[in-house]
Amino acid sequence: MANERRMILPNEGEVVLRGSFGVVGKVSGEETGGAYSMVEHPLEPRVLAGPPHTHENEDEVSFVIEGEVGVMVGEEEFVAGPGAYVIKPRGVPHAFWNAGPERARILEIISPAGFERYFEDLAEVLSSTPPGGPPDLGRISGVAARYSLTFHMERVPELMERHGVELR
């Protein structure tokens, strides 16, 4: 393993995305020889952070650090609290949202590594969006395609209505 670090302090990491759905890089694939990467997601209350999507190449495990995180994996839905692990295998549609009234945080372990760069590419697209304007969905789709990520946006309205969350 290429990583020489043996500890990551709570405030360490590269902030890749800010806002209601944040991304903080904790461990990159370069540090692990491509075995895995880790990102932290701070989530504001009532935000649909990850609309339903399917990864072709990665498995993910989410560890809930704080708050209540709603999760859809396949056809199953549940709320995970602090200390819970959520397993999201490749090829299975999944989504997650902040299910509570307080801020939530999850640590996402992604294997194999590489998908952490998706967030960097997404941040580039979002940063070029005019203030108050909608993001360029065509560019976002192009970024998703490069990472073999398929969105299932037809499921967003039902999740938003059922769980009282917004996609921001």
Buried (B, 14 or more C-beta within 10 A) or exposed (E): EEEEEEEEEEEEBEEBBEEBBBBBBBBBBEBBEBBBBBBBBBBBBBBBBBBBBBBEBBBBBBBBBBBBBBBBBEEEBEBBEBEBEBEBBEEBBBBBBBBBEEBBBBBBBBBBBBBBBBBBBBBEBBEEEEEEEEBBEEBBEEBBEEBBBEBBEEBBEEBBEEBEBEBE
